[in-house]
Every structure is written in C-alpha cells, then in structure tokens.
C-alpha cells in the first residue's frame, strides 16, 4: 500500500457522512454494526501503515542528522589537517605539509559529499513530514468517527428496545379483558333492571290479592248486616 493510497483512504473515511449513510440503510443498526467493524479494521490497518510511514520518516531524519554531524566532523578534520600542514610548511617540511594538505582535501571532499546528501534529503523529509501530519490528523478524525458511530449504534439500540417494550405493553393492554360500559356493563344493568321489575311485579301482584281479600271481607260484612236487619224486622212484627 502506497502512502498516497493510505492518505486517500484515511481522508475518505474521515469525511464519511454517517447520517447520510443511515438514511440510505434499510436496517440502520446492522449497517452501523458493519460500519463499526469496517472502521475498526481500517483504523487498525491505517495505524500500521502510518506507523511504518512515521518510522521511515524518523530513519530519514536520523540519517540526515548523521550526515550533518559527519559533515561537521570532516570539516573539523580538514581544518586540523590544514593547520598541521601550515605548521610543517613553516618548519620547512614541505613534503609532510603537502601530505596533510592532501588529507585536508580528502576531508573536505567527504564533507562536501555529506552536505549534498543532507541537502538532497531535506525536501523529501519536509514532504514526508506533511504526509505524516495529514495521516495523523486523518487517524484522529477516523477515531472520532468511530466514537460517533458507536454512540449512534448505542442510541439506536436503546431506542429500538424502548419501542419494542412500548409495543409489548400496548399488545398486553389490548389483551386485557376490560368491561365495556356500552356492552357488558349495560347488559348487566339490564339484567338487574329485569330482576327489579320482577320484584315490583310480585309486590304489585301481592298488593292486588290483599285488596281483593279486603273487598271480599267488606262484601261479607254487608251481607251479615242485611241478614241482621231482616231478622230484626221479623221479630218486630
């Protein structure tokens, strides 16, 4: 996997619009679970690739520092050899002085080569530093997206459980046999009224029978009075 490919994938995933993805999903919870798995796998893969990129950058930086330090050391050696040559030449040892001048030239050549290598590496180090910074930023955004995904998933699961509980409660309520005041209660009331009517009928019937008995008693009393008066008339004559 190239660095540009890594950077492209990290940037694309970091910019993913979770709400838009959920709007297009038939089963948001399943999609969130899959997205979490994908994000976790991609983050793990990206972390390894970014770590390798950072490692390569650190090696280049280390090599650059070593080249700079070595160039300085060769410069110091060249200076020391040149001074030694000047001392020998001043003392009349021309051959020895030339020898140290040649050593100074060799040291200066090494210094020049190392400086070129260090200078050549600097643009690459600068560009890779920018890439690493972008990769780190992208990884942080991906981790933030992963946290957002997990929160969305947890919220959705909680809402689904709540909705399921409400539906179960409503189903249970519908199955409870509650008296309907316009049906069972009304029928029960009609039954009570019929019983009351029967009792009233019995009372009325009993009252009618008692009145008839009293009327019969009155009739018997009148007949007795008539008989008594008739007997009195007969006795008087």
Secondary structure, DSSP 8 states (H G I E B T S, - for coil): --HHHHHHHHHHHHT--HHHHHHH-SSHHHHHHHHHHHHHHHHHHHHHHHHHHHHHHHHHHHHHHHHHHHHHHHHHHHHHHHHHHHHHHHTT-HHHHHHHHHHHHHHHHHHHHHHHHHHHHHHHHHHHHHHHHHHHHHHHHHHHHHHHHHHHHHHHHHHHHHHHHHHHHHHHHHHS----TTTHHHHHHHHHHHHHHHHHHHHHHHHHHHHHHHHHHHHHHHHHHHHHHHHHHHHH-
